[in-house]
Amino acid sequence: IGIFFNTFMPGSVGGDLIKAWYVAGQEPRRKTKAVFTVLLDRVIGLAVIVFYSAVTLLFYRQWLSARPELKGIALSLWTFSTASGVFLIAFYSPMVWRSGAVQKLIAFLKKVPRIAGVVDAALLYRDHSRAILSSLMLSAFSVLGINLLYSIQGHSIGIQMDLAHYFFIVPIGLTVSAIPLLPGGIGVGQVAFYKLFEWMGADPKQGATLCTILQVYSILFNCIGAFFYLKFKKRPQETTTKDCSPLSLATAKRVGP
């Protein structure tokens, strides 16, 4: 249902709002924790996408010397990836959590009503490191598949670029497409791929064309979600029995009671 609404909502991930609304409706007593799973999913996906581009630029730093406009992008990617890695290590480090400063910060945040629920939801994942690791691995395979798809489609229309170029261009292009300006990221994605292809010394028109082709594939795939939307909306929005909801059981396994 979420990917179905991605086609019509601003940005390529606008369906996350609809997804969060449905999840919250199924978990009325744990709305904050339920919605947090959707937010965490998006954060993990973004971190993995940025990591691909950051690592690619580490191995192909010669691109930066030839193209000064990429230096600012590279610095941003490396900074974000480093900060994400440090945060992940600190989040699961017992030494950090025993720190008095951290405990005081958590206690302070919990005093704010609108933030307390989010803090509690985030802290639940300290006991579920395996779930986070699994999510990171699945996301990495997903992004790998997307890069390969772009590469195969690009080769079929005569784009002469190495696979390494796609591992830099595609993640950044997808990230920019998520900016909520136009439905499905249409238009925004074309501009992003046009400029990235231009900066990499390739034909920018081919970049925009490639983005359009893959967006058509994405829209066709997203439309499959219409079946689940029509089927799911007939069900009650609230869970009346605690143990009968598949979503409740799945959530309980991941984030605890």
Beta strands, then each sheet from edge to edge (+ up, - down):
end
